[in-house]
């Protein structure tokens, strides 16, 4: 079941990749691994937080 529209996954994947890149370049902080959350939710198209608060940006 999807609850993300067309723009959400693109932004989430971009943000996830940028945060994960911080692990390897830049400040090299382990906080970059938090980028896995938006990356995975963007690839799957489902956000558990959206479900909890009742948000659905998918128009289908």
N, C-alpha and C positions, 0 to 999 in steps of 0.2 A: 504494500500500500504506500503510494507516494503522497507526500504532503509538501513538496517543494515545487515551485514554479520553474520557469525556464532560466531566470537570471540567478536564482539562489545557488544551484549547483555550480555554475561557472565561478561565482564569487567565492564559494566555499573551497573549491578545488584550488583556485589561485591563492587564497589565503593559507590553505593547508600546506601547499608546496613552498610558499614563502617562509612560513614558520619552520618547517622541517629544514629548509636551507640554512637557517640560523644555527643548526647543530653542527654543520660542516664548514660554513664560512661565516664571516662577521664575528660577533662576540663569542661564538661557539658555546652557547649555553644549553643545558639540557632542557630548558623550558620550551625549546623549539619542538620537542616531541609532542607537545599539546596540539601541534598542527595535524596530528593524525585524526583528531576528532572532526574538524571541518572537512578534511580530505575524505574520510570514509562516509560521512553523512552526505557530502556532495556527490560521491560516486554512486551511492545507493539510492539517493533521492528521498530519504526519510530522515526526519529529525525528531528524536524523542522529546526534546524540549518543546517543539512546536505542538506535539500531541498533548503534552501536559497543560499548556496554556490555551489550547484550542485554536491554534493558528493553522491555516491551510492556505498556502499561496499557490497551490496547484489548481489550475482552472478546469481540470478534467472532472 
